[in-house]
Amino acid sequence: MSARLLTACAVLAGLSGCAVKPVQPWEKGELARTDMLIQGDSLETRFDEHIYASKEAASGGSAVGGGGCGCN
């Protein structure tokens, strides 16, 4: 019986979070902030890629083509 109760509680908790609310016009300014971007700061991204290339002794790897073996 406790397994059924636990399962029922889990299902009800999961269903309560399914409400989709559209973004209101006054909320769009909050989502348009630069710190809310998915890709992040371009300078920070270039810095991270520089560190990765320095540590891995490779260039390219993060884009479509390229790699460390020189077989582009």
All heavy atoms as TSV, in Angstrom:
chain	resi	resn	atom	element	x	y	z
A	1	MET	N	N	0.817	-1.182	0.000
A	1	MET	CA	C	0.000	0.000	0.000
A	1	MET	C	C	0.867	1.254	0.000
A	1	MET	O	O	0.539	2.228	-0.646
A	1	MET	CB	C	-0.923	-0.009	1.208
A	1	MET	CG	C	-1.632	1.294	1.374
A	1	MET	SD	S	-3.340	1.018	1.651
A	1	MET	CE	C	-3.823	2.653	2.011
A	2	SER	N	N	1.971	1.260	0.706
A	2	SER	CA	C	2.812	2.450	0.764
A	2	SER	C	C	3.477	2.726	-0.587
A	2	SER	O	O	3.731	3.872	-0.920
A	2	SER	CB	C	3.866	2.317	1.859
A	2	SER	OG	O	4.746	1.261	1.544
A	3	ALA	N	N	3.741	1.681	-1.354
A	3	ALA	CA	C	4.316	1.876	-2.690
A	3	ALA	C	C	3.315	2.559	-3.604
A	3	ALA	O	O	3.666	3.429	-4.402
A	3	ALA	CB	C	4.760	0.546	-3.278
A	4	ARG	N	N	2.040	2.187	-3.494
A	4	ARG	CA	C	1.004	2.836	-4.297
A	4	ARG	C	C	0.840	4.292	-3.900
A	4	ARG	O	O	0.673	5.157	-4.755
A	4	ARG	CB	C	-0.322	2.112	-4.142
A	4	ARG	CG	C	-0.372	0.802	-4.859
A	4	ARG	CD	C	-1.728	0.194	-4.748
A	4	ARG	NE	N	-1.762	-1.105	-5.391
A	4	ARG	CZ	C	-2.810	-1.890	-5.428
A	4	ARG	NH1	N	-3.928	-1.505	-4.830
A	4	ARG	NH2	N	-2.753	-3.039	-6.039
A	5	LEU	N	N	0.868	4.560	-2.607
A	5	LEU	CA	C	0.735	5.938	-2.127
A	5	LEU	C	C	1.916	6.784	-2.599
A	5	LEU	O	O	1.736	7.927	-3.038
A	5	LEU	CB	C	0.638	5.955	-0.607
A	5	LEU	CG	C	0.466	7.322	0.042
A	5	LEU	CD1	C	-0.837	7.957	-0.397
A	5	LEU	CD2	C	0.530	7.202	1.548
A	6	LEU	N	N	3.100	6.222	-2.525
A	6	LEU	CA	C	4.295	6.930	-2.981
A	6	LEU	C	C	4.234	7.200	-4.480
A	6	LEU	O	O	4.562	8.301	-4.943
A	6	LEU	CB	C	5.542	6.124	-2.629
A	6	LEU	CG	C	6.879	6.773	-2.952
A	6	LEU	CD1	C	7.049	8.044	-2.147
A	6	LEU	CD2	C	8.006	5.810	-2.677
A	7	THR	N	N	3.776	6.222	-5.248
A	7	THR	CA	C	3.639	6.394	-6.697
A	7	THR	C	C	2.597	7.453	-7.013
A	7	THR	O	O	2.805	8.309	-7.877
A	7	THR	CB	C	3.261	5.058	-7.361
A	7	THR	OG1	O	4.253	4.084	-7.030
A	7	THR	CG2	C	3.162	5.202	-8.855
A	8	ALA	N	N	1.472	7.433	-6.304
A	8	ALA	CA	C	0.418	8.422	-6.533
A	8	ALA	C	C	0.908	9.832	-6.202
A	8	ALA	O	O	0.630	10.783	-6.940
A	8	ALA	CB	C	-0.813	8.071	-5.703
A	9	CYS	N	N	1.656	9.961	-5.131
A	9	CYS	CA	C	2.204	11.276	-4.761
A	9	CYS	C	C	3.196	11.764	-5.811
A	9	CYS	O	O	3.208	12.942	-6.153
A	9	CYS	CB	C	2.868	11.211	-3.391
A	9	CYS	SG	S	1.705	11.065	-2.036
A	10	ALA	N	N	4.006	10.866	-6.331
A	10	ALA	CA	C	4.985	11.249	-7.353
A	10	ALA	C	C	4.288	11.678	-8.636
A	10	ALA	O	O	4.685	12.658	-9.270
A	10	ALA	CB	C	5.933	10.091	-7.625
A	11	VAL	N	N	3.233	10.966	-9.017
A	11	VAL	CA	C	2.485	11.330	-10.225
A	11	VAL	C	C	1.809	12.686	-10.047
A	11	VAL	O	O	1.858	13.543	-10.936
A	11	VAL	CB	C	1.457	10.227	-10.582
A	11	VAL	CG1	C	0.482	10.703	-11.641
A	11	VAL	CG2	C	2.174	8.973	-11.039
A	12	LEU	N	N	1.172	12.902	-8.915
A	12	LEU	CA	C	0.506	14.185	-8.668
A	12	LEU	C	C	1.507	15.340	-8.606
A	12	LEU	O	O	1.229	16.433	-9.100
A	12	LEU	CB	C	-0.304	14.117	-7.375
A	12	LEU	CG	C	-1.571	13.263	-7.439
A	12	LEU	CD1	C	-2.234	13.188	-6.068
A	12	LEU	CD2	C	-2.537	13.810	-8.471
A	13	ALA	N	N	2.655	15.107	-8.030
A	13	ALA	CA	C	3.681	16.149	-7.982
A	13	ALA	C	C	4.198	16.460	-9.380
A	13	ALA	O	O	4.454	17.624	-9.720
A	13	ALA	CB	C	4.828	15.726	-7.077
A	14	GLY	N	N	4.342	15.436	-10.202
A	14	GLY	CA	C	4.797	15.647	-11.580
A	14	GLY	C	C	3.781	16.380	-12.423
A	14	GLY	O	O	4.115	17.227	-13.241
A	15	LEU	N	N	2.521	16.077	-12.242
A	15	LEU	CA	C	1.474	16.730	-13.023
A	15	LEU	C	C	1.241	18.171	-12.601
A	15	LEU	O	O	0.794	18.991	-13.395
A	15	LEU	CB	C	0.166	15.943	-12.909
A	15	LEU	CG	C	0.147	14.586	-13.599
A	15	LEU	CD1	C	-1.171	13.878	-13.330
A	15	LEU	CD2	C	0.375	14.736	-15.085
A	16	SER	N	N	1.528	18.496	-11.358
A	16	SER	CA	C	1.293	19.872	-10.903
A	16	SER	C	C	2.283	20.851	-11.519
A	16	SER	O	O	2.013	22.038	-11.599
A	16	SER	CB	C	1.370	19.951	-9.382
A	16	SER	OG	O	2.693	19.683	-8.963
A	17	GLY	N	N	3.431	20.368	-12.002
A	17	GLY	CA	C	4.432	21.242	-12.606
A	17	GLY	C	C	4.281	21.393	-14.104
A	17	GLY	O	O	5.109	22.006	-14.752
A	18	CYS	N	N	3.209	20.862	-14.697
A	18	CYS	CA	C	3.050	20.882	-16.145
A	18	CYS	C	C	2.319	22.110	-16.668
A	18	CYS	O	O	2.049	22.196	-17.858
A	18	CYS	CB	C	2.319	19.620	-16.605
A	18	CYS	SG	S	3.308	18.130	-16.382
A	19	ALA	N	N	1.937	23.009	-15.816
A	19	ALA	CA	C	1.216	24.192	-16.273
A	19	ALA	C	C	2.171	25.098	-17.049
A	19	ALA	O	O	3.219	25.494	-16.558
A	19	ALA	CB	C	0.633	24.940	-15.084
A	20	VAL	N	N	1.807	25.410	-18.290
A	20	VAL	CA	C	2.628	26.259	-19.138
A	20	VAL	C	C	2.004	27.643	-19.158
A	20	VAL	O	O	0.841	27.804	-19.534
A	20	VAL	CB	C	2.720	25.691	-20.571
A	20	VAL	CG1	C	3.512	26.628	-21.458
A	20	VAL	CG2	C	3.334	24.316	-20.545
A	21	LYS	N	N	2.780	28.618	-18.740
A	21	LYS	CA	C	2.296	29.985	-18.703
A	21	LYS	C	C	3.077	30.783	-19.734
A	21	LYS	O	O	4.308	30.806	-19.692
A	21	LYS	CB	C	2.518	30.557	-17.305
A	21	LYS	CG	C	2.026	31.958	-17.130
A	21	LYS	CD	C	2.374	32.468	-15.738
A	21	LYS	CE	C	2.958	33.833	-15.920
A	21	LYS	NZ	N	3.774	34.307	-14.894
A	22	PRO	N	N	2.395	31.436	-20.664
A	22	PRO	CA	C	3.131	32.230	-21.650
A	22	PRO	C	C	3.823	33.425	-20.994
A	22	PRO	O	O	3.376	33.926	-19.959
A	22	PRO	CB	C	2.054	32.683	-22.633
A	22	PRO	CG	C	0.771	32.607	-21.870
A	22	PRO	CD	C	0.956	31.500	-20.867
A	23	VAL	N	N	4.896	33.870	-21.595
A	23	VAL	CA	C	5.641	35.011	-21.073
A	23	VAL	C	C	4.848	36.279	-21.359
A	23	VAL	O	O	4.441	36.536	-22.494
A	23	VAL	CB	C	7.038	35.091	-21.731
A	23	VAL	CG1	C	7.790	36.308	-21.253
A	23	VAL	CG2	C	7.820	33.836	-21.435
A	24	GLN	N	N	4.628	37.046	-20.338
A	24	GLN	CA	C	3.893	38.305	-20.476
A	24	GLN	C	C	4.822	39.393	-21.008
A	24	GLN	O	O	6.043	39.328	-20.825
A	24	GLN	CB	C	3.314	38.725	-19.123
A	24	GLN	CG	C	2.357	37.704	-18.533
A	24	GLN	CD	C	1.147	37.475	-19.418
A	24	GLN	OE1	O	0.593	38.402	-19.997
A	24	GLN	NE2	N	0.744	36.217	-19.526
A	25	PRO	N	N	4.271	40.435	-21.672
A	25	PRO	CA	C	5.122	41.486	-22.241
A	25	PRO	C	C	6.024	42.166	-21.214
A	25	PRO	O	O	7.157	42.513	-21.509
A	25	PRO	CB	C	4.121	42.473	-22.834
A	25	PRO	CG	C	2.905	41.665	-23.113
A	25	PRO	CD	C	2.869	40.606	-22.059
A	26	TRP	N	N	5.545	42.356	-20.003
A	26	TRP	CA	C	6.353	43.029	-18.987
A	26	TRP	C	C	7.440	42.123	-18.411
A	26	TRP	O	O	8.333	42.578	-17.723
A	26	TRP	CB	C	5.471	43.577	-17.863
A	26	TRP	CG	C	4.636	42.540	-17.187
A	26	TRP	CD1	C	5.023	41.735	-16.151
A	26	TRP	CD2	C	3.309	42.181	-17.508
A	26	TRP	NE1	N	4.019	40.878	-15.797
A	26	TRP	CE2	C	2.931	41.137	-16.622
A	26	TRP	CE3	C	2.377	42.605	-18.433
A	26	TRP	CZ2	C	1.687	40.551	-16.653
A	26	TRP	CZ3	C	1.140	42.012	-18.441
A	26	TRP	CH2	C	0.803	40.999	-17.570
A	27	GLU	N	N	7.384	40.828	-18.701
A	27	GLU	CA	C	8.412	39.902	-18.239
A	27	GLU	C	C	9.532	39.715	-19.263
A	27	GLU	O	O	10.571	39.154	-18.942
A	27	GLU	CB	C	7.792	38.529	-17.958
A	27	GLU	CG	C	6.778	38.544	-16.837
A	27	GLU	CD	C	6.067	37.221	-16.682
A	27	GLU	OE1	O	5.817	36.544	-17.684
A	27	GLU	OE2	O	5.780	36.870	-15.526
A	28	LYS	N	N	9.332	40.170	-20.481
A	28	LYS	CA	C	10.313	39.952	-21.548
A	28	LYS	C	C	11.599	40.734	-21.328
A	28	LYS	O	O	12.661	40.295	-21.735
A	28	LYS	CB	C	9.702	40.293	-22.903
A	28	LYS	CG	C	8.622	39.324	-23.293
A	28	LYS	CD	C	8.037	39.632	-24.638
A	28	LYS	CE	C	6.939	38.620	-24.952
A	28	LYS	NZ	N	6.333	38.853	-26.236
A	29	GLY	N	N	11.528	41.874	-20.678
A	29	GLY	CA	C	12.734	42.643	-20.381
A	29	GLY	C	C	13.676	41.892	-19.455
A	29	GLY	O	O	14.893	41.978	-19.569
A	30	GLU	N	N	13.109	41.124	-18.550
A	30	GLU	CA	C	13.915	40.332	-17.618
A	30	GLU	C	C	14.639	39.203	-18.346
A	30	GLU	O	O	15.763	38.856	-18.025
A	30	GLU	CB	C	12.992	39.768	-16.532
A	30	GLU	CG	C	13.676	39.278	-15.302
A	30	GLU	CD	C	14.355	40.371	-14.502
A	30	GLU	OE1	O	13.966	41.537	-14.569
A	30	GLU	OE2	O	15.311	40.023	-13.802
A	31	LEU	N	N	13.989	38.623	-19.364
A	31	LEU	CA	C	14.601	37.532	-20.110
A	31	LEU	C	C	15.594	38.023	-21.156
A	31	LEU	O	O	16.370	37.240	-21.683
A	31	LEU	CB	C	13.515	36.697	-20.794
A	31	LEU	CG	C	12.561	35.977	-19.846
A	31	LEU	CD1	C	11.442	35.328	-20.633
A	31	LEU	CD2	C	13.295	34.961	-19.016
A	32	ALA	N	N	15.569	39.316	-21.477
A	32	ALA	CA	C	16.451	39.859	-22.503
A	32	ALA	C	C	17.772	40.369	-21.928
A	32	ALA	O	O	18.600	40.887	-22.669
A	32	ALA	CB	C	15.749	41.000	-23.236
A	33	ARG	N	N	17.998	40.186	-20.647
A	33	ARG	CA	C	19.256	40.628	-20.043
A	33	ARG	C	C	20.420	39.826	-20.610
A	33	ARG	O	O	20.270	38.667	-20.999
A	33	ARG	CB	C	19.215	40.445	-18.519
A	33	ARG	CG	C	18.242	41.329	-17.830
A	33	ARG	CD	C	18.398	41.283	-16.316
A	33	ARG	NE	N	19.006	40.063	-15.823
A	33	ARG	CZ	C	18.485	39.309	-14.876
A	33	ARG	NH1	N	17.328	39.605	-14.348
A	33	ARG	NH2	N	19.110	38.237	-14.461
A	34	THR	N	N	21.587	40.447	-20.663
A	34	THR	CA	C	22.758	39.772	-21.241
A	34	THR	C	C	23.196	38.563	-20.415
A	34	THR	O	O	23.752	37.620	-20.968
A	34	THR	CB	C	23.933	40.742	-21.380
A	34	THR	OG1	O	24.223	41.319	-20.108
A	34	THR	CG2	C	23.610	41.844	-22.376
A	35	ASP	N	N	22.948	38.578	-19.110
A	35	ASP	CA	C	23.345	37.425	-18.303
A	35	ASP	C	C	22.385	36.252	-18.452
A	35	ASP	O	O	22.642	35.166	-17.941
A	35	ASP	CB	C	23.483	37.801	-16.833
A	35	ASP	CG	C	22.217	38.367	-16.232
A	35	ASP	OD1	O	21.390	38.894	-16.995
A	35	ASP	OD2	O	22.065	38.296	-15.005
A	36	MET	N	N	21.289	36.433	-19.200
A	36	MET	CA	C	20.343	35.353	-19.444
A	36	MET	C	C	20.593	34.669	-20.791
A	36	MET	O	O	19.874	33.754	-21.160
A	36	MET	CB	C	18.904	35.887	-19.422
A	36	MET	CG	C	18.483	36.463	-18.093
A	36	MET	SD	S	18.292	35.214	-16.829
A	36	MET	CE	C	16.744	34.510	-17.302
A	37	LEU	N	N	21.614	35.087	-21.526
A	37	LEU	CA	C	21.909	34.487	-22.817
A	37	LEU	C	C	22.414	33.057	-22.640
A	37	LEU	O	O	23.126	32.753	-21.679
A	37	LEU	CB	C	22.980	35.297	-23.559
A	37	LEU	CG	C	22.563	36.682	-24.033
A	37	LEU	CD1	C	23.765	37.415	-24.605
A	37	LEU	CD2	C	21.482	36.575	-25.083
A	38	ILE	N	N	22.068	32.203	-23.574
A	38	ILE	CA	C	22.488	30.796	-23.500
A	38	ILE	C	C	23.978	30.673	-23.787
A	38	ILE	O	O	24.704	29.966	-23.103
A	38	ILE	CB	C	21.670	29.943	-24.481
A	38	ILE	CG1	C	20.224	29.892	-24.020
A	38	ILE	CG2	C	22.239	28.541	-24.590
A	38	ILE	CD1	C	19.307	29.202	-24.981
A	39	GLN	N	N	24.473	31.368	-24.810
A	39	GLN	CA	C	25.861	31.196	-25.212
A	39	GLN	C	C	26.831	31.985	-24.337
A	39	GLN	O	O	28.009	31.742	-24.370
A	39	GLN	CB	C	26.058	31.573	-26.681
A	39	GLN	CG	C	25.926	33.040	-26.977
A	39	GLN	CD	C	24.516	33.447	-27.354
A	39	GLN	OE1	O	23.581	32.688	-27.167
A	39	GLN	NE2	N	24.358	34.621	-27.879
A	40	GLY	N	N	26.367	32.932	-23.566
A	40	GLY	CA	C	27.238	33.664	-22.672
A	40	GLY	C	C	28.000	34.786	-23.358
A	40	GLY	O	O	27.726	35.155	-24.494
A	41	ASP	N	N	28.969	35.322	-22.682
A	41	ASP	CA	C	29.764	36.440	-23.173
A	41	ASP	C	C	30.739	35.945	-24.240
A	41	ASP	O	O	31.416	34.934	-24.064
A	41	ASP	CB	C	30.522	37.058	-21.995
A	41	ASP	CG	C	31.293	38.298	-22.380
A	41	ASP	OD1	O	30.853	38.997	-23.308
A	41	ASP	OD2	O	32.326	38.554	-21.748
A	42	SER	N	N	30.819	36.680	-25.352
A	42	SER	CA	C	31.689	36.232	-26.444
A	42	SER	C	C	33.165	36.300	-26.056
A	42	SER	O	O	33.954	35.444	-26.450
A	42	SER	CB	C	31.429	37.062	-27.701
A	42	SER	OG	O	31.740	38.423	-27.463
A	43	LEU	N	N	33.565	37.295	-25.289
A	43	LEU	CA	C	34.957	37.393	-24.860
A	43	LEU	C	C	35.317	36.239	-23.928
A	43	LEU	O	O	36.393	35.647	-24.045
A	43	LEU	CB	C	35.211	38.732	-24.168
A	43	LEU	CG	C	36.640	39.013	-23.751
A	43	LEU	CD1	C	37.563	39.024	-24.965
A	43	LEU	CD2	C	36.728	40.339	-23.016
A	44	GLU	N	N	34.403	35.901	-23.036
A	44	GLU	CA	C	34.648	34.782	-22.128
A	44	GLU	C	C	34.722	33.461	-22.898
A	44	GLU	O	O	35.546	32.595	-22.587
A	44	GLU	CB	C	33.537	34.710	-21.088
A	44	GLU	CG	C	33.758	33.650	-20.045
A	44	GLU	CD	C	32.683	33.646	-18.980
A	44	GLU	OE1	O	31.850	34.557	-18.943
A	44	GLU	OE2	O	32.689	32.698	-18.188
A	45	THR	N	N	33.894	33.320	-23.924
A	45	THR	CA	C	33.926	32.116	-24.744
A	45	THR	C	C	35.257	31.987	-25.467
A	45	THR	O	O	35.857	30.909	-25.511
A	45	THR	CB	C	32.779	32.135	-25.765
A	45	THR	OG1	O	31.542	32.272	-25.058
A	45	THR	CG2	C	32.746	30.857	-26.585
A	46	ARG	N	N	35.752	33.101	-26.032
A	46	ARG	CA	C	37.050	33.067	-26.712
A	46	ARG	C	C	38.173	32.744	-25.737
A	46	ARG	O	O	39.111	32.016	-26.067
A	46	ARG	CB	C	37.318	34.408	-27.396
A	46	ARG	CG	C	36.465	34.610	-28.634
A	46	ARG	CD	C	36.700	35.928	-29.313
A	46	ARG	NE	N	38.102	36.185	-29.543
A	46	ARG	CZ	C	38.614	37.403	-29.686
A	46	ARG	NH1	N	37.846	38.461	-29.635
A	46	ARG	NH2	N	39.903	37.565	-29.894
A	47	PHE	N	N	38.086	33.278	-24.532
A	47	PHE	CA	C	39.094	33.006	-23.509
A	47	PHE	C	C	39.090	31.530	-23.128
A	47	PHE	O	O	40.144	30.896	-23.022
A	47	PHE	CB	C	38.830	33.888	-22.286
A	47	PHE	CG	C	39.875	33.771	-21.213
A	47	PHE	CD1	C	41.160	34.210	-21.443
A	47	PHE	CD2	C	39.569	33.225	-19.991
A	47	PHE	CE1	C	42.133	34.112	-20.462
A	47	PHE	CE2	C	40.520	33.120	-19.005
A	47	PHE	CZ	C	41.802	33.559	-19.237
A	48	ASP	N	N	37.890	30.965	-22.946
A	48	ASP	CA	C	37.784	29.537	-22.613
A	48	ASP	C	C	38.330	28.665	-23.739
A	48	ASP	O	O	38.999	27.659	-23.489
A	48	ASP	CB	C	36.332	29.169	-22.327
A	48	ASP	CG	C	35.844	29.717	-20.996
A	48	ASP	OD1	O	36.702	30.060	-20.143
A	48	ASP	OD2	O	34.619	29.794	-20.816
A	49	GLU	N	N	38.047	29.034	-24.991
A	49	GLU	CA	C	38.568	28.267	-26.130
A	49	GLU	C	C	40.089	28.374	-26.218
A	49	GLU	O	O	40.756	27.407	-26.575
A	49	GLU	CB	C	37.925	28.751	-27.423
A	49	GLU	CG	C	36.474	28.348	-27.552
A	49	GLU	CD	C	35.816	28.900	-28.799
A	49	GLU	OE1	O	36.479	29.636	-29.560
A	49	GLU	OE2	O	34.643	28.603	-28.999
A	50	HIS	N	N	40.639	29.539	-25.872
A	50	HIS	CA	C	42.094	29.705	-25.875
A	50	HIS	C	C	42.735	28.794	-24.830
A	50	HIS	O	O	43.741	28.134	-25.101
A	50	HIS	CB	C	42.465	31.161	-25.610
A	50	HIS	CG	C	43.928	31.382	-25.437
A	50	HIS	ND1	N	44.817	31.353	-26.495
A	50	HIS	CD2	C	44.671	31.616	-24.330
A	50	HIS	CE1	C	46.041	31.565	-26.040
A	50	HIS	NE2	N	45.978	31.728	-24.727
A	51	ILE	N	N	42.147	28.754	-23.645
A	51	ILE	CA	C	42.674	27.892	-22.584
A	51	ILE	C	C	42.574	26.430	-22.989
A	51	ILE	O	O	43.508	25.656	-22.807
A	51	ILE	CB	C	41.935	28.149	-21.262
A	51	ILE	CG1	C	42.304	29.538	-20.733
A	51	ILE	CG2	C	42.253	27.084	-20.223
A	51	ILE	CD1	C	41.535	29.952	-19.507
A	52	TYR	N	N	41.431	26.053	-23.578
A	52	TYR	CA	C	41.253	24.662	-24.010
A	52	TYR	C	C	42.284	24.291	-25.073
A	52	TYR	O	O	42.896	23.228	-25.002
A	52	TYR	CB	C	39.836	24.468	-24.561
A	52	TYR	CG	C	39.589	23.081	-25.071
A	52	TYR	CD1	C	39.354	22.030	-24.191
A	52	TYR	CD2	C	39.596	22.800	-26.426
A	52	TYR	CE1	C	39.132	20.752	-24.651
A	52	TYR	CE2	C	39.377	21.529	-26.899
A	52	TYR	CZ	C	39.148	20.509	-26.011
A	52	TYR	OH	O	38.931	19.242	-26.474
A	53	ALA	N	N	42.488	25.185	-26.043
A	53	ALA	CA	C	43.454	24.905	-27.106
A	53	ALA	C	C	44.870	24.812	-26.548
A	53	ALA	O	O	45.672	23.995	-26.999
A	53	ALA	CB	C	43.369	25.970	-28.186
A	54	SER	N	N	45.182	25.636	-25.559
A	54	SER	CA	C	46.511	25.594	-24.960
A	54	SER	C	C	46.747	24.303	-24.192
A	54	SER	O	O	47.826	23.725	-24.257
A	54	SER	CB	C	46.690	26.781	-24.002
A	54	SER	OG	O	46.577	27.993	-24.689
A	55	LYS	N	N	45.737	23.850	-23.490
A	55	LYS	CA	C	45.885	22.634	-22.694
A	55	LYS	C	C	45.862	21.383	-23.551
A	55	LYS	O	O	46.541	20.410	-23.262
A	55	LYS	CB	C	44.779	22.557	-21.641
A	55	LYS	CG	C	44.952	23.557	-20.532
A	55	LYS	CD	C	43.880	23.382	-19.490
A	55	LYS	CE	C	44.106	24.337	-18.340
A	55	LYS	NZ	N	43.099	24.177	-17.283
A	56	GLU	N	N	45.065	21.381	-24.593
A	56	GLU	CA	C	44.920	20.192	-25.425
A	56	GLU	C	C	45.902	20.169	-26.591
A	56	GLU	O	O	45.968	19.181	-27.303
A	56	GLU	CB	C	43.492	20.112	-25.979
A	56	GLU	CG	C	42.429	19.919	-24.930
A	56	GLU	CD	C	42.517	18.563	-24.254
A	56	GLU	OE1	O	42.865	17.587	-24.930
A	56	GLU	OE2	O	42.251	18.494	-23.051
A	57	ALA	N	N	46.618	21.255	-26.816
A	57	ALA	CA	C	47.554	21.375	-27.932
A	57	ALA	C	C	46.842	21.114	-29.251
A	57	ALA	O	O	47.350	20.444	-30.133
A	57	ALA	CB	C	48.749	20.458	-27.763
A	58	ALA	N	N	45.634	21.628	-29.350
A	58	ALA	CA	C	44.835	21.446	-30.558
A	58	ALA	C	C	44.103	22.739	-30.858
A	58	ALA	O	O	43.904	23.573	-29.990
A	58	ALA	CB	C	43.831	20.321	-30.360
A	59	SER	N	N	43.709	22.902	-32.092
A	59	SER	CA	C	42.883	24.043	-32.447
A	59	SER	C	C	41.693	23.547	-33.236
A	59	SER	O	O	41.753	22.517	-33.893
A	59	SER	CB	C	43.681	25.055	-33.267
A	59	SER	OG	O	44.067	24.471	-34.492
A	60	GLY	N	N	40.628	24.280	-33.186
A	60	GLY	CA	C	39.444	23.872	-33.922
A	60	GLY	C	C	38.450	23.188	-33.029
A	60	GLY	O	O	37.634	23.833	-32.439
A	61	GLY	N	N	38.448	21.993	-32.853
A	61	GLY	CA	C	37.601	21.132	-32.065
A	61	GLY	C	C	36.255	21.621	-31.582
A	61	GLY	O	O	35.360	20.835	-31.439
A	62	SER	N	N	36.085	22.917	-31.299
A	62	SER	CA	C	34.809	23.386	-30.795
A	62	SER	C	C	33.859	23.816	-31.895
A	62	SER	O	O	32.719	24.103	-31.643
A	62	SER	CB	C	35.029	24.553	-29.823
A	62	SER	OG	O	35.577	25.644	-30.522
A	63	ALA	N	N	34.323	23.861	-33.128
A	63	ALA	CA	C	33.474	24.269	-34.259
A	63	ALA	C	C	33.184	23.066	-35.141
A	63	ALA	O	O	33.417	21.916	-34.749
A	63	ALA	CB	C	34.172	25.374	-35.041
A	64	VAL	N	N	32.743	23.311	-36.347
A	64	VAL	CA	C	32.337	22.237	-37.254
A	64	VAL	C	C	33.541	21.408	-37.700
A	64	VAL	O	O	33.535	20.201	-37.592
A	64	VAL	CB	C	31.604	22.815	-38.478
A	64	VAL	CG1	C	31.296	21.716	-39.472
A	64	VAL	CG2	C	30.337	23.508	-38.028
A	65	GLY	N	N	34.582	22.056	-38.197
A	65	GLY	CA	C	35.725	21.311	-38.700
A	65	GLY	C	C	36.940	21.494	-37.829
A	65	GLY	O	O	36.986	22.337	-36.963
A	66	GLY	N	N	37.929	20.711	-38.062
A	66	GLY	CA	C	39.188	20.870	-37.349
A	66	GLY	C	C	39.382	19.837	-36.269
A	66	GLY	O	O	38.479	19.133	-35.868
A	67	GLY	N	N	40.577	19.791	-35.803
A	67	GLY	CA	C	40.929	18.855	-34.751
A	67	GLY	C	C	42.412	18.913	-34.496
A	67	GLY	O	O	43.139	19.662	-35.133
A	68	GLY	N	N	42.875	18.165	-33.559
A	68	GLY	CA	C	44.284	18.205	-33.200
A	68	GLY	C	C	45.181	17.360	-34.067
A	68	GLY	O	O	46.400	17.474	-34.032
A	69	CYS	N	N	44.612	16.503	-34.899
A	69	CYS	CA	C	45.451	15.577	-35.663
A	69	CYS	C	C	45.940	16.174	-36.988
A	69	CYS	O	O	46.794	15.592	-37.639
A	69	CYS	CB	C	44.684	14.292	-35.940
A	69	CYS	SG	S	43.249	14.529	-36.987
A	70	GLY	N	N	45.364	17.297	-37.423
A	70	GLY	CA	C	45.766	17.910	-38.672
A	70	GLY	C	C	45.115	17.295	-39.886
A	70	GLY	O	O	45.529	17.534	-41.016
A	71	CYS	N	N	44.098	16.492	-39.691
A	71	CYS	CA	C	43.418	15.846	-40.821
A	71	CYS	C	C	42.093	16.536	-41.124
A	71	CYS	O	O	41.038	15.931	-41.059
A	71	CYS	CB	C	43.198	14.368	-40.526
A	71	CYS	SG	S	42.345	14.059	-38.946
A	72	ASN	N	N	42.165	17.813	-41.439
A	72	ASN	CA	C	40.939	18.586	-41.678
A	72	ASN	C	C	40.263	18.068	-42.886
A	72	ASN	O	O	40.126	18.240	-43.896
A	72	ASN	CB	C	41.243	20.068	-41.792
A	72	ASN	CG	C	41.733	20.596	-40.469
A	72	ASN	OD1	O	41.432	20.014	-39.441
A	72	ASN	ND2	N	42.451	21.702	-40.496
